[in-house]
Amino acid sequence: MGESWRFLLFRLEIMKSLRKTIYITILTLLNISNFIHMAQRPHIFFIVADDLGWNDVGWNNPDMKTPHLDELARNGVIMNQSYVQPICTPSRAAFMTGYYPYHIGRQNCVVIVLEPTGVSIKYPFLSQKLKDLHYSTHIIGKWHLGHCNDSYTPTHRGFDSFLGFYYAEGDYYTHTIEKSVQIWKELLDFHKDLEPTNAYRGIYTTDVMKTAVTELLSKSDPNVPLFLYLPFQAVHFPLQVPKIYEDQYMNVKNKERRIFSGMVTALDEAVGSLVTDMKKYGFWDNFLIVFISDNGGEILSGGSNYPLRGAKMTLWEGGTRVPTFVYGDILQKTGYINNNLIHAVDWFPTLLAAAGGENEDSKNMDGLNLWNMISKDGPGVRSEFIYNIFDLEYQRAAIRVGDYKLIIGYPGLPCDWLEVSELEEGIELETSCNKSHITEKGVYLFNLKNDPLEQNNLASTEKVVLRRMRHRLDQMRRSMVPSDDPLPNFFAMRKLSKIGALVPGWCQAK
């Protein structure tokens, strides 16, 4: 009897050991499979310049010194018909959500300092979707998608780390919000994750970002897919740059343009540093780089969109068509110009597809998956898009369908084509809208294939096209949600002034 018990116990021990071995083997195989799966996903570097105009990059304007960007653009894919929103927050919201701003309440303006709102937390961000695919996700630079509640900020929206600032603009050296938009003496707006930091005071923001990228890549495992969102402060106002960069444009008479151009070259050097770091730390394999601007150039701050019409904050091409390229070894065709349409909302599903992910919300989302079009020079996918539909006291909107563009209402100032000023200071901004007979109730129809500079208004001659375009715009307008533009919360000023920094914790997230 004792022998039987010992034999039974012996068999039980063998079975337990066998089950443990099988369990460990299965876990090991799963981990190996997961590791291989992760390793196959490309590293993605999404670079956003701020207020960079069509005429502000070397591949469109040889007077600009952007050798690193030029090399990537010309050896990658230049997206020649790349569109964004006329202003900052709406474009960034479109990048991160895949929805037109007029569908998520962000159509009118940017998030201001004391505004108790942000991009609604019911919309998942691209970073969250990539996080679900086991990406390491990081942002270095400008946020501007909400800061009054922790839930609006980067580390609560899918990013593992954040180094940068919340608001639209600030001093490039003190990293404080410009006094022109604040009542307080000084308000720090630079953060490491959720904590404000003064550790970078005195260091030019572009240099801070350049060093932070080096530090991040040097500490990251290249076997784990990396998503780095790199929204630069440059070249947004205020005009500030180390003298070494400004001196490269001493032939430029206009002071604003000279400083602005130096800021562009500093940004270019930072992108060059990124490329060096990618090669040095093992990320120059299985990767994709996207470079884009958030809107057209601000001509009063030295930017230029020439020969396109208009500028930042306008519905003209100069405010919405921006320099863009993609570069990477996962592209199957490179070294060409892609003339198919792409809009800011398309980057969410396109980058998700490049990462091998599935877009569960593709039926509702405005963005389209254009990965095949970009990576293989495949056929165009997008045939129309909405420039914007403003939720204001007067009608103002624009749509493109095929080669035609329709603007209803005031497109925005300037209304003409502005070359870089030859004056020593300032730029001539004439009453161009009056000169061009542009009004708040105007109707403007252009064939952009034949007339990319928007010189010939066809509204009085192309009646059938005009009627069809207006009908389509009216259809799209029906799905507009009310804008989320609450009054500033001035009570928060006391809290922020006491802390001395722009921090969350003074509104409810929606």
C-alpha positions in Angstrom: 0.0 0.0 0.0 2.8 2.4 0.9 4.6 1.6 -2.4 1.4 2.4 -4.3 1.1 5.8 -2.5 4.7 6.6 -3.2 4.3 5.7 -6.9 1.1 7.8 -7.2 2.8 10.8 -5.6 5.8 10.3 -7.9 3.4 10.3 -10.9 1.7 13.5 -9.6 5.0 15.2 -9.3 6.0 14.3 -12.8 2.7 15.6 -14.1 3.0 18.9 -12.2 6.6 19.3 -13.5 5.4 18.5 -17.0 2.6 21.0 -16.8 5.0 23.6 -15.5 7.4 22.9 -18.4 4.6 23.2 -20.9 3.3 26.4 -19.3 6.8 28.0 -19.4 7.3 26.8 -23.0 4.0 28.4 -24.1 4.9 31.7 -22.3 8.3 31.6 -23.9 6.9 31.0 -27.4 4.3 33.8 -26.8 7.0 36.2 -25.7 9.2 35.3 -28.7 6.2 35.7 -31.0 5.3 39.0 -29.4 8.9 40.2 -29.7 9.1 39.2 -33.4 5.8 41.0 -34.0 7.0 44.1 -32.2 10.3 44.1 -34.1 8.4 44.0 -37.4 6.6 47.2 -36.7 8.4 50.3 -38.0 9.7 53.2 -35.9 7.7 56.3 -36.7 8.9 59.8 -36.4 6.2 62.4 -36.9 7.7 65.9 -37.2 5.5 69.0 -37.3 6.9 72.4 -38.0 4.9 75.4 -36.7 3.8 78.1 -39.2 6.2 76.9 -41.9 5.1 78.3 -45.2 5.2 76.9 -48.7 8.1 79.2 -49.7 10.1 78.5 -46.5 11.9 75.2 -47.5 14.7 74.6 -49.8 12.9 72.2 -52.2 10.4 75.0 -53.0 12.8 78.0 -52.5 16.6 77.7 -53.1 17.2 80.8 -51.0 16.4 78.8 -47.9 19.2 76.8 -46.3 17.6 73.5 -45.3 20.1 70.8 -46.6 18.9 68.0 -44.2 15.2 68.5 -45.0 16.0 68.8 -48.7 17.9 65.6 -48.8 15.2 63.6 -47.0 12.4 65.2 -49.2 14.1 64.6 -52.5 15.1 61.0 -51.6 11.7 60.3 -50.1 8.2 61.2 -51.3 7.3 64.9 -51.6 3.5 65.2 -51.0 2.7 68.0 -53.3 -1.0 68.3 -52.5 -0.8 68.1 -48.7 -3.5 70.1 -46.8 -4.0 71.0 -43.1 -6.3 73.4 -41.2 -5.7 77.2 -41.4 -4.5 77.4 -37.8 -2.7 75.3 -35.1 -5.0 73.5 -32.7 -7.4 72.3 -35.4 -4.6 70.8 -37.4 -3.0 69.0 -34.4 -6.5 67.7 -33.4 -6.9 66.3 -36.9 -3.5 64.7 -36.8 -4.2 63.0 -33.5 -7.9 62.0 -34.0 -8.4 61.5 -37.7 -11.5 63.7 -37.6 -12.3 67.1 -39.2 -12.2 69.8 -36.5 -15.8 70.7 -37.3 -16.9 67.2 -36.3 -15.2 67.4 -32.8 -15.9 71.1 -31.9 -12.5 72.5 -32.6 -13.2 74.3 -35.8 -12.9 77.9 -34.9 -9.8 78.7 -33.0 -6.9 77.5 -30.9 -7.0 76.5 -27.2 -6.2 79.7 -25.3 -4.4 80.0 -22.0 -7.4 80.2 -19.6 -9.8 78.3 -21.8 -11.3 75.3 -19.8 -11.4 72.8 -22.6 -9.3 70.6 -24.8 -9.8 67.9 -27.5 -12.6 65.7 -26.1 -11.3 62.6 -24.3 -13.9 60.5 -26.0 -11.7 60.5 -29.1 -8.7 58.1 -28.9 -5.5 59.6 -30.1 -3.1 58.0 -32.6 -0.6 57.6 -29.8 -3.1 55.5 -27.8 -3.7 53.3 -30.8 0.0 52.8 -31.3 0.4 52.1 -27.6 -2.0 49.2 -28.1 0.4 47.9 -30.7 3.2 47.8 -28.1 4.9 51.0 -29.3 7.0 53.1 -27.0 5.4 56.5 -27.5 7.0 59.9 -26.8 6.4 63.6 -27.5 9.0 66.3 -27.4 7.8 69.8 -28.2 4.5 71.7 -28.5 1.1 70.2 -27.4 -1.7 72.8 -27.7 -4.5 70.3 -27.5 -5.7 71.2 -24.0 -4.1 71.6 -20.6 -6.7 72.5 -18.0 -7.2 68.9 -16.8 -4.7 66.1 -16.6 -6.8 64.0 -18.9 -6.2 66.4 -21.8 -2.4 66.2 -21.4 0.1 64.0 -23.3 0.8 61.3 -20.7 -2.9 60.7 -20.3 -3.4 60.4 -24.1 -1.1 57.5 -24.9 2.3 59.0 -24.5 4.9 57.4 -22.2 6.7 60.7 -21.8 6.4 64.4 -22.5 9.0 67.1 -22.6 7.7 70.4 -23.9 5.0 73.1 -23.5 1.2 73.2 -23.6 0.4 76.6 -25.1 0.8 78.1 -28.6 3.8 80.3 -28.1 6.4 81.5 -25.6 9.9 82.8 -25.2 12.4 80.5 -26.8 14.9 81.0 -23.9 12.9 81.6 -20.7 10.1 79.1 -21.8 7.5 81.5 -20.3 4.3 82.6 -22.0 4.5 85.8 -23.9 3.5 88.8 -21.8 1.2 89.9 -24.6 -1.2 87.1 -23.7 -0.9 87.1 -20.0 -1.8 89.4 -17.1 0.7 88.0 -14.7 4.4 88.8 -14.6 5.8 85.4 -15.7 4.2 82.0 -16.2 6.4 79.1 -16.9 5.2 76.7 -19.7 7.7 73.9 -19.9 7.0 70.5 -18.5 8.6 67.1 -18.0 5.6 64.7 -18.0 3.1 66.5 -15.7 5.6 68.5 -13.7 6.7 72.1 -14.7 10.5 72.4 -15.0 12.8 75.4 -15.1 15.8 73.1 -15.9 16.1 74.4 -19.5 15.9 78.1 -18.8 18.4 80.0 -21.0 18.5 77.2 -23.6 17.0 77.8 -27.1 13.9 75.6 -27.5 15.1 74.0 -30.7 18.3 73.0 -29.0 16.4 71.6 -26.0 14.5 69.4 -28.3 17.6 68.3 -30.3 19.3 67.2 -27.1 16.2 65.5 -25.7 15.9 63.4 -28.9 19.5 62.3 -28.5 18.9 61.3 -24.9 15.7 59.5 -25.7 17.1 57.4 -28.6 20.3 56.7 -26.7 18.2 55.1 -23.9 15.6 53.4 -26.1 15.7 49.8 -27.3 15.7 49.7 -31.1 14.0 46.3 -31.0 10.9 47.9 -29.5 8.9 50.0 -32.1 9.1 53.7 -31.3 6.6 56.5 -32.1 8.2 59.9 -31.6 5.9 62.9 -32.1 8.2 65.9 -32.6 6.1 69.1 -32.9 8.7 72.0 -33.0 8.1 75.4 -31.5 9.9 76.8 -34.6 9.1 78.8 -36.5 6.3 80.3 -34.6 6.4 83.9 -33.3 8.3 85.3 -31.3 11.2 85.7 -33.7 14.2 84.5 -31.8 17.3 82.6 -32.9 21.0 82.3 -32.0 23.0 84.8 -34.0 25.0 82.0 -35.8 21.8 81.1 -37.7 20.6 84.6 -38.5 24.1 85.5 -39.8 23.6 82.9 -42.6 21.0 85.3 -44.1 22.8 88.6 -43.9 21.8 89.2 -47.6 18.2 89.4 -46.5 17.2 93.0 -45.9 13.9 92.4 -44.1 14.7 91.9 -40.4 11.7 89.6 -39.7 12.5 87.4 -42.7 16.2 87.3 -41.8 15.5 86.0 -38.2 12.7 83.7 -39.4 15.0 82.2 -42.0 17.6 81.5 -39.3 15.0 79.8 -37.2 14.2 77.5 -40.2 17.8 76.6 -40.6 18.1 75.9 -36.8 15.1 73.5 -37.2 16.7 71.9 -40.2 19.9 71.3 -38.2 17.8 69.6 -35.5 16.3 67.3 -38.0 19.8 66.5 -39.2 20.7 65.7 -35.6 17.8 63.3 -35.4 19.0 61.4 -38.5 22.5 61.2 -37.0 21.0 59.8 -33.7 18.8 57.3 -35.6 21.9 55.9 -37.3 24.0 55.9 -34.2 21.5 54.2 -31.9 20.0 51.6 -34.2 16.8 53.3 -35.5 17.9 53.7 -39.1 16.3 50.4 -40.0 12.6 49.7 -40.5 11.5 53.3 -40.0 9.4 56.1 -41.4 9.8 59.9 -41.1 6.9 62.3 -41.8 7.5 66.0 -42.0 4.7 68.6 -42.2 3.7 72.1 -41.1 0.5 72.7 -39.1 -0.6 75.6 -41.3 0.7 78.1 -43.8 3.3 80.7 -43.0 2.5 83.8 -40.9 3.6 86.6 -43.3 3.6 89.2 -40.5 6.2 87.1 -38.7 8.6 86.6 -41.6 7.0 83.5 -43.2 6.2 83.2 -46.9 3.8 81.1 -48.9 4.6 82.7 -52.3 3.5 82.0 -55.0 0.4 80.6 -53.2 -2.3 83.0 -52.2 -2.9 84.1 -48.6 -1.4 82.9 -45.4 -2.0 81.4 -42.0 -5.6 81.7 -40.7 -7.0 82.0 -44.3 -8.9 79.5 -46.4 -6.6 80.4 -49.4 -4.1 77.8 -50.5 -1.3 79.7 -48.8 -3.0 79.0 -45.4 -3.8 75.4 -45.9 -1.4 73.7 -48.4 1.9 73.0 -46.7 5.4 71.5 -47.4 5.3 67.8 -46.6 7.4 64.7 -47.3 7.8 61.2 -46.1 11.0 59.3 -46.0 11.9 55.8 -44.8 13.2 52.4 -45.8 9.7 50.8 -45.5 8.7 52.9 -48.6 8.6 50.7 -51.7 9.0 53.6 -54.0 11.0 56.8 -53.3 12.5 59.8 -55.0 9.3 61.1 -56.6 6.6 63.8 -56.2 3.1 62.5 -55.2 0.4 64.8 -56.5 -2.5 63.0 -55.0 -4.6 64.7 -52.3 -3.9 64.1 -48.6 -5.4 65.9 -45.7 -4.4 66.3 -42.0 -7.1 63.8 -41.0 -5.5 61.1 -43.1 -2.3 60.7 -41.1 -4.0 58.9 -38.2 -5.3 55.9 -40.3 -2.3 56.0 -42.7 0.3 55.8 -39.9 -1.7 53.2 -38.1 -1.7 51.1 -41.3 2.0 51.6 -41.7 2.4 50.2 -38.2 0.3 47.2 -39.1 -2.7 48.2 -37.0 -6.4 48.0 -37.7 -8.6 51.1 -37.6 -11.8 49.9 -35.9 -13.4 53.3 -36.4 -12.7 53.6 -40.1 -16.4 53.9 -41.1 -17.0 57.0 -38.8 -13.6 58.6 -39.1 -13.0 61.4 -41.7 -9.4 60.2 -42.3 -8.6 57.7 -45.1 -5.9 55.1 -45.2 -3.5 56.4 -47.9 -0.5 54.1 -47.1 -0.6 52.2 -50.4 -0.8 55.5 -52.3 2.2 56.8 -50.5 4.4 53.8 -50.0 3.9 52.3 -53.5 2.9 55.4 -55.5 -0.5 53.7 -55.7 -3.7 55.3 -57.1 -5.2 58.3 -55.3 -7.8 57.6 -52.7 -9.1 61.0 -51.6 -11.2 63.0 -54.1 -12.6 65.6 -51.8 -12.0 67.3 -48.4 -13.3 70.1 -46.2 -10.8 73.0 -45.7 -13.0 74.0 -42.7 -16.5 75.0 -41.8 -16.5 77.8 -39.2 -19.1 77.9 -36.5 -19.3 81.7 -36.4 -21.8 84.5 -36.7 -21.3 84.6 -40.5 -21.0 81.9 -43.1 -17.4 80.9 -43.8 -16.4 77.6 -45.3 -14.4 75.9 -48.1 -14.5 72.5 -49.8 -12.5 70.8 -52.5 -14.0 68.2 -54.9 -11.8 66.9 -57.6 -9.9 69.8 -59.2 -12.5 72.4 -58.0 -12.4 74.5 -54.8 -15.3 76.5 -53.4 -15.0 79.2 -50.8 -18.2 80.7 -49.2 -17.7 83.9 -47.3 -14.5 85.7 -46.2 -11.4 83.6 -47.0 -9.2 85.7 -44.7 -6.5 88.4 -44.9 -4.2 88.7 -46.8 -6.2 88.1 -50.0 -3.3 88.4 -52.4 0.1 86.9 -53.3 2.9 88.4 -51.2 6.5 88.0 -52.1 9.2 88.4 -49.4 9.5 92.0 -48.5 12.5 94.0 -49.6 12.0 96.5 -46.9 14.4 96.6 -43.9 11.6 96.1 -41.5 7.9 95.1 -41.8 6.0 93.9 -44.7 3.5 95.7 -47.0 0.1 94.3 -46.1 -2.2 96.4 -48.2 -6.0 96.3 -48.0 -5.7 93.5 -50.5 -9.2 92.1 -49.8 -10.8 95.4 -50.9 -8.5 95.5 -53.9 -9.5 92.0 -54.9 -13.2 92.7 -54.1 -13.3 90.0 -51.4 -16.2 90.3 -49.0 -17.8 88.4 -46.2 -20.6 87.2 -48.4 -18.6 86.4 -51.4 -18.5 83.2 -53.4 -15.3 82.0 -55.0 -14.8 79.0 -57.3 -11.4 77.9 -58.7 -10.1 75.1 -60.8 -6.9 74.3 -58.9 -5.5 72.1 -61.7 -5.6 74.9 -64.2 -5.3 77.7 -61.6 -3.3 76.6 -58.5 -2.8 80.2 -57.5 -6.5 81.0 -57.3 -6.4 83.9 -59.7 -9.6 83.3 -61.7 -12.9 83.2 -59.9 -15.3 80.9 -61.9 -18.4 81.5 -59.8 -20.1 83.5 -62.5 -19.3 81.2 -65.4 -19.3 77.6 -64.0 -22.9 77.6 -62.8 -23.4 73.8 -62.8 -20.1 73.1 -61.0 -21.0 75.9 -58.5 -24.4 74.4 -57.8 -22.9 70.9 -57.3 -20.2 72.2 -55.0 -22.6 74.2 -52.8 -24.9 71.2 -52.5 -22.0 69.0 -51.3 -20.8 71.6 -48.8 -24.4 71.9 -47.5 -24.5 68.1 -47.1 -21.2 68.1 -45.1 -22.3 71.1 -43.0 -25.3 69.1 -41.6 -22.9 66.9 -39.5 -21.1 69.8 -37.9 -21.1 69.8 -34.1 -21.2 73.1 -32.1 -17.8 74.6 -31.4 -16.3 74.0 -28.0 -15.1 77.5 -27.2 -16.0 78.3 -23.6 -15.3 81.7 -22.0 -11.9 81.9 -20.2 -11.8 80.7 -16.6 -10.3 83.8 -15.0 -10.5 82.2 -11.5 -7.8 79.8 -12.6 -5.4 82.8 -13.0 -5.0 83.0 -9.2 -3.9 79.3 -8.9 -1.6 79.5 -11.9 -0.1 82.8 -10.7 0.6 81.3 -7.3 2.4 78.3 -8.8 4.0 80.4 -11.4 3.4 77.8 -14.2 0.8 76.7 -16.6 -0.5 73.5 -14.9 -3.7 71.4 -15.1 -6.3 71.0 -12.4 -8.8 73.8 -13.0 -11.5 72.3 -15.2 -13.5 69.1 -15.9 -12.5 67.0 -18.8 -15.3 66.3 -21.4 
